[in-house]
Amino acid sequence: MRRVDRLSVPAPDVLVGPKSLGLKELEKAKKFFTAQEVAEAALRAKIAADAAAGVVPIAPVSKKKGKKDGFSFSAYSDDAVKYALEKLFFGKCAYCETRYASQAPVDVEHYRPKGRIADVADHPGYWWLAMVWENLLPSCIDCNRRRWQHLPDVPSSLEQLLKSPLIQGGMMPLGKQDLFPVAGERATALHPLIDEKPDLLNPCLDVPDEHLTFYIDRKNPLGLVLPILIDGVPSRRGLTSIHVYGLNRLALVQERTRVLRTLEFLSELIDEIDEISEILLARRSSKDKKMGTRLSLLSDQILAEIRGMAEPERPYSSLVKAWSNILKP
C-alpha cells in the first residue's frame, strides 16, 4: 500500500456540483433512509405499546426469497469515476498495488461500506458517503470481495516476529467487502466520523509506512507484508488491514516474491558488471577502456530501471522502495 494524494486528481463532475448526479442521488437517499428510520421507529413504538397492553405480536408475512427493499446507488460506478480513480492510482489496486486491469475490471470500492456492515446489525451502512469522492477507492476483486483464499506457509521465526496467527498455511476467507472495524464510536448520518478511529488503513488518509512494512531477506526473498512493531507490539491498524484486505494471500505473496527475486538478480548483475568495468578501465588499451565505459553505462541503465520500479505508477512500488532502503548505507 502506498500513500496517495487525492488532491492530485479533481473529483469527477458527476459527483460534485449543485446539478450533479451525486448530489441528486444523495437527496433521494436522504428521503429514503429518513422514511425508513421513521417507519422502523413507529414499528418499535407499536411493538412496545402492544407488549404493554398484553397484545401478542403477529409475525410479519415473509417476503419472497431474493426480494429485498433497498436503495439503488449508481453515481459511484459512473465511467468518469472509474477513469478518475484509475488516473489517481495509476491503474493499481489502492490496497495491494496490483494492476487490476491485468486480471479483471476495477471494483469501485467504498472505504466505508455504503450498505450493511458486517457484524453490526443496527447500522444501515454509510449511505450518505456512497457518492462522495473521498470515500471511493479502486480495488482488485481479491482485496474487495470476501472469498476463500490460499495462505502461504510461514517460517516459525517469522511467526515469532508477527506474534499473530493471521498468516499461516491453508485457506481462509479474505477480502474487505462489508467489513469496517472501528476502535471508537461508530458514525451515523448524525454522528461525526471523527470519533470512529477506523482500524483499516486508507492510502489517501493515512501513511501506510507508519503501520506496514515488508519482510526483506536478501538471501531468501519472500514477499510478505508485516505490521510495524511499535514497542514490540504489532500495529493494530496494520495487522487488521493485512488480515481484512488479504494482503498476504498466496498469489499476492508469490507475485511480490518474483519482484524481489528480480531485484536481487539485477543487483547482482550490477555488481558483476561494475567489477569487470573497473578491471577494463584500469588497463592501458583504449579498446578495453572503451568497453569498460560502455559496461559502466550499462550498469547505470540497470540501476535506473530499479529506481523506475519504485515509481508510483509501477506495481508493488512500495515493496521496491522498502528493498531499496535496505541497500542504502
C-alpha positions, 0 to 999 in steps of 0.5 A: 500500500502506498500513500496517495494524494487525492488532491492530485486528481479533481473529483469527477463532475458527476459527483460534485456540483449543485446539478450533479448526479451525486448530489441528486442521488444523495437527496433521494437517499436522504428521503429514503433512509429518513422514511425508513428510520421513521417507519422502523421507529413507529414499528418499535413504538407499536411493538412496545405499546402492544407488549404493554397492553398484553397484545401478542405480536403477529409475525410479519408475512415473509417476503419472497426469497431474493426480494429485498427493499433497498436503495439503488446507488449508481453515481459511484460506478459512473465511467468518469469515476472509474477513469478518475480513480484509475488516473489517481492510482495509476491503474493499481489496486489502492490496497495491494498495488496490483494492476487490476486491469491485468486480471479483471475490471476495477471494483469501485470500492467504498472505504466505508461500506455504503450498505450493511456492515458486517457484524453490526446489525443496527447500522444501515451502512454509510449511505450518505458517503456512497457518492462522495469522492473521498470515500471511493477507492479502486480495488482488485476483486481479491482485496474487495470481495470476501472469498476463500483464499490460499495462505502461504506457509510461514517460517516459525521465526517469522511467526515469532516476529508477527506474534499473530496467527493471521498468516499461516498455511491453508485457506481462509476467507479474505477480502474487505467487502462489508467489513469496517472495524472501528476502535471508537464510536461508530458514525451515523448520518448524525454522528461525526466520523471523527470519533470512529478511529477506523482500524483499516488503513486508507492510502489517501488518509493515512501513511501506510509506512507508519503501520506496514512494512515488508519482510526483506531477506536478501538471501531468501526473498519472500514477499510478505507484508508485516505490521510495524512493531511499535514497542514490540507490539504489532500495529493494530491498524496494520495487522487488521488491514493485512488480515481484512484486505488479504494482503498476504494471500498466496498469489499476492505473496508469490507475485511480490516474491518474483519482484524481489527475486528480480531485484536481487538478480539485477543487483547482482548483475550490477555488481558483476558488471561494475567489477569487470568495468573497473578491471577494463578501465584500469588497463592501458588499451583504449579498446578495453577502456572503451568497453569498460565505459560502455559496461559502466553505462550499462550498469547505470541503465540497470540501476535506473530501471530499479529506481523506475520500479519504485515509481508510483505508477509501477506495481508493488512500488512500495515493496521496491522502495522498502528493498531499496532502503535496505541497500542504502548505507 
